Amino acid sequence: MAASKFSDEEDECQLKRISDVKFEPGKMFLPIEGYENMPLIPLEEAVLPLVNTVPDIRRKAYIAVQRCQEPQDGLTPNESASIFLYTLEWSPDCVYSLLNSTLRSEHRQHLLPWFSYLKLLLTALWKLPSQKIVVHRGVRLDLSKDYVKGKAQVWWGFSSTTQSVEILESELFLGKSGERTLFTIECLNGKLIKNHSYYAFEDEVLLLPATQFQITGKLDLGNSIHTIMLKEVVPPFPLLEPPFIEKVPAIASRPSSSKITVVSNASFDVAPKIGTATSKKQDDKKIRDLIEGCRAEAEWNLDSKELTDFEIRLLAEELTTNKNCKKLVLWDNEITEVGAQYLADMLKKNRKLKYLMVGMNMIGKGVQSLCEALKHHNSTLTTLDVQCNSIGNDLIDTIRGLIKTSKSLDALYLGWNRISEENRHKLQNLAKARRIRLYL
């Protein structure tokens, strides 16, 4: 067995990243998107939304920037530092473990605090040449039942791999006994990160999140070791949006035979979701059951329920007279400006609701009806959350009007929308004068 050429600490850190394939959910989720519309900002600013998520993130970002002042491969210091930070290991949690856990969750709204960092990290990785090589990763478990020959599988997290099977054969990695699974992968878009990693493994290759593979073969080599052969394939629709809105090509191009026209979603912070209100059967059983389960509660958490405008209408009708609900959470549903109008009509009559959270929907211009209801009819709502709703500069006057005239609002969440820096400053100054907490 070949001796490791790295320190025990380096080996252990690489082991954690290479073996975390066991956490892949094995399901198809919504694509990773929305982050590409964020501005490219310095690393130390990009991590600010993560202060309450990643322990000691600001200090580690500072260290990363200081270590990456003379980057290679044509990257800027901040781009190089974003990769460095990803590979940096610390306790109790660090970037790579928390980010990958979030990427592997079906709740895409949980990615919002990561958007600025993802923009920087994926911009950096896109600039690195794509490697079409064979790589490996493994885990001390039998995962063979989860991978069926001929089927497709998506790995939603970043995937650390190695070009050397010898590394995986060491006792610290897979070893020589016990149940083990070895993945041999033909990749199209591997990224060599040794010039930007804290641990400069000569052979570490990083695969991008939302990479899809075809399972081309399986072998049982005896001695409890299972080998699974994977081949990276390009899906007919992107599961990871490029970090450049103009769709700058930096990974293997999609086959021309697919004849797919890519339409920029620059006008969206999150592209329209699969299954909108017009395509769903208008069956009220689901929403009726949800209402029944919440009716006596003070907080109605209807996060990620795929609620359509039709269902929002029924919900709004119930809340017009309900006296128990104080907080309504509707994050990550399928609400358009039509649904926003139903909610606005409810706000004109409801005097008990204090918090309305409708982030990560498709409200867009529907925010106007919400603002009008709060300006002229409602004096009890204290918090409005409309983050990530494709709200643009054309609605700034409406939002300014709400901030100027609202009698009850003390917190307004507007982050991850398409609002210019100039208009952000205007809103911040007005909110400060009105003593309203504004989150942009």
C-alpha positions in Angstrom: 0.0 0.0 0.0 1.4 3.4 -0.9 2.1 5.7 1.9 0.2 9.0 2.0 2.3 12.0 1.0 0.1 14.3 3.1 0.0 15.0 6.8 -2.6 13.3 9.0 -4.6 16.5 9.2 -4.6 16.9 5.4 -5.7 13.3 4.9 -8.5 13.6 7.4 -9.9 16.8 5.8 -9.7 15.3 2.3 -11.4 12.1 3.7 -14.4 14.1 5.0 -15.0 15.8 1.7 -14.4 12.8 -0.5 -16.6 10.5 1.6 -19.6 12.9 2.1 -21.3 11.3 -0.9 -23.3 9.3 1.6 -25.3 12.5 2.3 -26.6 12.9 -1.2 -30.4 12.6 -1.2 -30.8 10.7 -4.4 -33.8 12.7 -5.5 -34.6 15.3 -8.2 -35.0 18.8 -6.8 -35.6 22.2 -8.2 -32.5 23.7 -9.9 -30.0 25.9 -8.2 -30.7 29.4 -9.4 -31.2 33.0 -8.4 -27.7 33.5 -7.1 -26.5 34.5 -10.6 -28.4 37.7 -10.3 -26.4 38.9 -7.3 -23.6 41.4 -7.8 -20.0 40.2 -7.6 -18.7 41.6 -4.3 -15.6 41.0 -2.2 -15.5 37.9 -0.1 -15.6 39.7 3.2 -18.9 41.3 2.2 -20.3 38.2 0.6 -20.1 36.2 3.9 -21.9 38.8 6.0 -25.4 37.1 5.5 -23.8 33.9 6.9 -22.6 35.4 10.2 -25.5 33.7 12.0 -25.1 30.4 10.0 -21.4 29.7 9.9 -19.4 30.1 13.1 -16.4 32.5 12.9 -17.0 33.1 9.2 -15.8 36.7 9.1 -12.4 35.9 10.6 -11.9 32.9 8.3 -12.8 35.0 5.3 -10.3 37.6 6.3 -7.6 34.9 6.6 -8.6 33.5 3.2 -8.2 36.9 1.5 -4.8 37.5 3.1 -3.6 34.1 1.9 -4.7 34.7 -1.7 -3.2 38.0 -2.6 -1.3 36.6 -5.6 -3.6 34.0 -7.2 -2.9 31.9 -10.2 -5.1 30.8 -13.1 -6.3 34.3 -13.9 -8.5 34.5 -10.8 -8.9 37.7 -8.7 -7.8 37.5 -5.0 -11.4 37.4 -3.9 -12.3 34.6 -6.3 -9.3 32.6 -5.2 -10.1 33.2 -1.6 -13.6 31.9 -2.0 -12.2 28.5 -3.0 -9.7 28.7 -0.2 -12.5 29.3 2.3 -14.5 26.4 0.9 -11.6 24.0 1.6 -10.8 25.4 5.1 -11.8 23.1 7.9 -12.7 24.3 11.4 -15.0 23.3 14.3 -17.8 23.1 15.1 -18.9 23.7 11.5 -17.3 25.1 8.4 -18.3 26.4 4.9 -18.1 23.2 2.9 -20.2 21.1 5.3 -22.9 23.7 5.9 -23.1 24.8 2.2 -23.3 21.2 0.9 -26.0 20.4 3.5 -28.0 23.3 2.2 -27.5 22.4 -1.5 -28.8 18.9 -0.7 -32.0 20.2 0.8 -35.2 20.5 -1.2 -35.9 23.8 0.5 -34.3 26.1 -2.0 -35.1 29.2 0.1 -32.5 28.1 2.6 -29.8 29.0 0.0 -30.7 32.7 0.1 -28.0 33.7 2.6 -25.5 31.8 0.5 -26.2 33.6 -2.7 -23.5 36.2 -2.6 -20.8 33.6 -1.6 -22.1 31.2 -4.3 -21.8 33.9 -6.9 -18.2 34.5 -6.0 -17.3 30.8 -5.6 -18.9 29.6 -8.8 -17.5 32.5 -10.8 -14.1 31.4 -9.7 -14.7 27.8 -10.5 -16.2 28.7 -13.9 -12.9 30.4 -14.8 -10.8 27.3 -14.2 -10.4 25.0 -17.1 -12.8 22.0 -17.2 -11.1 18.6 -16.9 -12.3 15.6 -18.8 -10.7 12.9 -16.7 -11.4 9.9 -14.6 -11.7 10.6 -10.9 -12.6 8.6 -7.8 -14.3 9.0 -4.5 -15.5 6.5 -1.9 -17.2 5.8 1.4 -17.1 3.1 4.1 -20.6 2.0 3.4 -22.4 -0.2 0.9 -24.3 2.3 -1.3 -24.7 -0.2 -4.3 -28.5 -0.5 -3.8 -28.9 3.2 -4.2 -27.3 3.2 -7.7 -29.1 1.2 -10.4 -27.3 0.6 -13.7 -28.8 2.6 -16.5 -30.4 5.1 -14.2 -29.4 8.8 -13.8 -28.3 10.3 -10.4 -27.7 13.9 -9.4 -25.2 14.9 -6.8 -26.5 18.3 -5.5 -23.5 19.2 -3.4 -19.9 20.1 -4.4 -18.1 16.8 -4.9 -14.5 16.4 -3.9 -12.7 13.6 -5.8 -9.2 12.3 -6.4 -7.3 11.1 -9.4 -5.5 8.5 -7.4 -7.0 5.2 -6.3 -4.0 4.7 -4.1 -5.2 7.5 -1.8 -8.6 5.8 -1.4 -6.9 2.5 -0.6 -5.1 3.9 2.5 -6.3 2.9 5.9 -7.4 6.4 6.7 -9.7 6.4 3.6 -11.4 3.1 2.6 -9.0 0.7 4.1 -8.9 -3.0 3.3 -11.9 -4.3 5.3 -15.5 -3.6 6.0 -18.2 -2.5 3.6 -16.9 0.0 1.1 -18.2 1.7 -2.0 -15.7 3.1 -4.6 -17.0 5.5 -7.3 -15.1 5.7 -10.6 -16.3 8.8 -12.5 -15.8 10.0 -16.0 -16.2 13.7 -15.5 -16.6 16.5 -18.1 -16.3 19.5 -15.9 -13.9 18.7 -13.1 -12.0 21.6 -11.6 -8.4 21.3 -10.3 -8.3 23.5 -7.2 -4.8 22.8 -5.9 -3.6 26.4 -6.6 -6.4 27.8 -4.4 -7.0 25.2 -1.7 -5.9 25.4 1.9 -4.7 21.8 1.6 -2.9 21.8 -1.8 -3.7 18.2 -2.8 -2.0 17.6 -6.1 -4.9 15.5 -7.4 -8.1 16.9 -5.8 -10.7 17.6 -8.4 -13.9 19.4 -7.5 -17.1 18.6 -9.3 -19.8 21.3 -9.5 -23.1 21.0 -7.6 -26.1 19.6 -9.4 -23.9 17.4 -11.6 -25.9 14.6 -13.2 -24.4 11.1 -13.9 -25.4 8.0 -15.8 -24.7 4.8 -13.9 -22.8 2.8 -16.4 -21.8 -0.2 -14.4 -21.4 -1.9 -11.0 -18.9 -4.5 -9.8 -18.6 -6.5 -6.7 -14.9 -7.0 -6.2 -15.2 -9.3 -3.2 -13.9 -8.5 0.3 -17.0 -6.2 0.8 -15.9 -3.6 -1.7 -18.4 -2.4 -4.3 -17.4 -0.4 -7.4 -19.9 1.9 -9.2 -19.0 3.4 -12.5 -20.5 6.8 -13.3 -20.4 9.0 -16.4 -21.1 12.7 -16.2 -23.9 13.7 -18.6 -25.4 17.0 -19.6 -29.1 17.2 -18.7 -31.6 18.7 -21.3 -32.2 21.6 -18.9 -29.6 23.2 -16.6 -29.8 22.1 -13.0 -27.2 24.7 -12.0 -27.5 28.2 -13.6 -24.2 29.7 -14.7 -22.9 32.6 -12.5 -23.0 34.9 -15.5 -26.4 36.1 -16.6 -25.2 36.2 -20.2 -24.6 32.5 -20.0 -20.8 32.7 -20.6 -19.8 29.1 -21.6 -17.2 27.6 -19.2 -18.4 24.0 -18.9 -18.9 21.4 -21.5 -21.6 22.6 -23.9 -24.9 20.8 -24.3 -25.3 18.6 -27.3 -26.4 20.6 -30.3 -28.8 17.8 -31.2 -31.0 18.7 -28.3 -31.9 22.0 -30.0 -32.7 23.8 -26.7 -33.0 27.5 -26.7 -31.8 29.0 -23.4 -33.7 32.1 -22.5 -32.1 34.4 -19.9 -34.1 34.7 -16.7 -32.4 38.0 -15.8 -35.8 39.5 -15.0 -36.2 36.9 -12.3 -34.4 36.3 -9.0 -35.8 32.8 -9.1 -37.0 31.4 -12.3 -40.7 30.4 -12.6 -41.2 27.1 -10.8 -42.3 23.8 -12.1 -46.1 23.5 -11.9 -47.7 26.9 -11.7 -51.2 27.8 -10.7 -52.5 27.4 -14.2 -51.3 23.8 -14.6 -52.5 22.4 -11.3 -55.9 20.7 -10.9 -57.9 23.0 -8.8 -58.5 20.6 -5.9 -59.1 22.2 -2.6 -58.6 19.2 -0.4 -54.9 19.9 0.3 -55.5 23.5 1.4 -58.6 22.6 3.4 -56.6 20.0 5.3 -53.8 22.5 5.9 -56.2 25.2 7.2 -57.9 22.7 9.5 -54.5 21.8 11.0 -53.7 25.4 11.6 -57.0 27.0 12.4 -56.5 27.3 16.2 -52.7 28.1 16.0 -51.1 31.5 16.3 -48.4 30.7 13.7 -49.4 29.1 10.3 -46.3 27.7 8.7 -47.2 26.8 5.1 -43.6 26.9 3.9 -42.8 24.9 0.7 -46.3 23.4 0.2 -46.5 24.2 -3.5 -49.6 26.4 -2.9 -51.1 28.0 -6.0 -53.1 31.2 -6.4 -56.3 29.1 -6.3 -55.3 27.7 -2.9 -54.1 31.1 -1.7 -57.6 32.5 -2.5 -59.2 29.9 -0.2 -56.6 30.6 2.5 -57.2 34.3 2.3 -61.0 33.7 2.7 -60.3 31.8 5.9 -58.0 34.4 7.3 -60.4 37.2 6.6 -62.3 36.1 9.7 -59.8 34.0 11.6 -58.8 35.6 14.9 -56.1 33.2 15.9 -53.4 33.5 13.2 -50.7 36.1 14.1 -48.0 34.9 11.8 -48.4 33.5 8.3 -45.4 31.9 6.6 -45.8 31.2 2.8 -42.2 31.0 1.7 -41.3 29.0 -1.4 -44.7 28.4 -2.9 -46.2 29.3 -6.3 -47.8 32.6 -5.6 -48.0 35.1 -8.4 -49.4 38.7 -8.4 -52.9 37.1 -8.6 -52.3 35.4 -5.2 -50.8 38.6 -3.9 -54.1 40.4 -4.7 -56.0 37.8 -2.7 -53.7 38.3 0.3 -54.1 42.1 -0.1 -57.9 41.8 0.0 -57.5 39.7 3.2 -55.3 42.4 4.8 -58.0 45.0 4.2 -60.2 43.1 6.7 -57.9 41.1 8.9 -56.9 42.9 12.1 -55.1 40.1 13.9 -52.2 39.2 11.6 -48.8 40.7 12.6 -46.4 38.9 10.3 -46.8 38.1 6.6 -43.9 36.1 5.1 -44.2 35.5 1.4 -40.5 35.3 0.3 -39.3 33.2 -2.7 -42.5 33.3 -4.7 -43.4 35.0 -8.0 -45.3 38.0 -6.7 -43.4 40.6 -8.8 -45.8 43.5 -9.4 -48.3 42.0 -7.0 -46.3 43.7 -4.2 -48.2 46.9 -5.3 -51.5 45.5 -4.1 -49.9 44.4 -0.8 -48.5 47.9 -0.3 -51.8 49.6 -1.1 -53.6 47.5 1.4 -51.1 48.3 4.1 -51.1 52.0 3.3 -54.8 52.6 3.3 -56.6 49.7 5.1 -54.4 47.8 7.5 -52.8 49.2 10.7 -51.9 46.0 12.5 -49.3 44.2 10.4 -45.8 44.8 11.8 -43.6 42.6 9.5 -43.7 42.1 5.7 -41.3 39.7 4.0 -41.3 39.8 0.2 -37.7 38.6 -0.4 -36.7 37.0 -3.7 -39.9 37.9 -5.6 -38.6 39.6 -8.8 -39.4 43.0 -7.5 -37.7 45.6 -9.7 -36.9 49.3 -9.7 -40.3 50.1 -11.3 -42.0 49.4 -7.9 -39.7 51.6 -5.8 -42.2 54.5 -5.6 -44.8 52.1 -4.3 -42.5 50.7 -1.6 -41.4 54.2 -0.7 -45.0 55.1 -0.3 -45.6 52.2 2.1 -42.6 53.2 4.2 -43.7 56.8 4.4 -47.3 56.1 5.4 -47.6 52.8 7.2 -48.9 53.2 10.7 -47.8 49.8 12.0 -44.9 48.4 9.9 -41.6 48.1 11.8 -39.8 45.5 9.6 -39.6 45.1 5.8 -37.6 42.3 4.1 -36.7 43.1 0.5 -33.5 41.1 0.0 -32.6 39.3 -3.2 -34.8 41.4 -5.5 -33.7 43.4 -8.5 -33.3 46.8 -6.9 -30.4 49.0 -7.9 -27.8 50.3 -5.5 -29.1 53.8 -5.8 -32.6 52.8 -4.9 -31.4 50.7 -2.1 -29.8 53.7 -0.5 -33.0 55.8 -1.0 -35.0 53.1 0.7 -32.5 52.7 3.5 -32.4 56.5 4.3 -36.2 56.7 4.3 -36.6 53.6 6.5 -34.0 54.9 8.9 -35.9 58.2 9.2 -39.2 56.3 9.8 -37.5 53.9 12.3 -38.4 50.9 10.2 -36.0 48.0 10.0 -35.2 47.4 6.4 -33.4 44.2 5.2 -31.9 44.4 1.8 
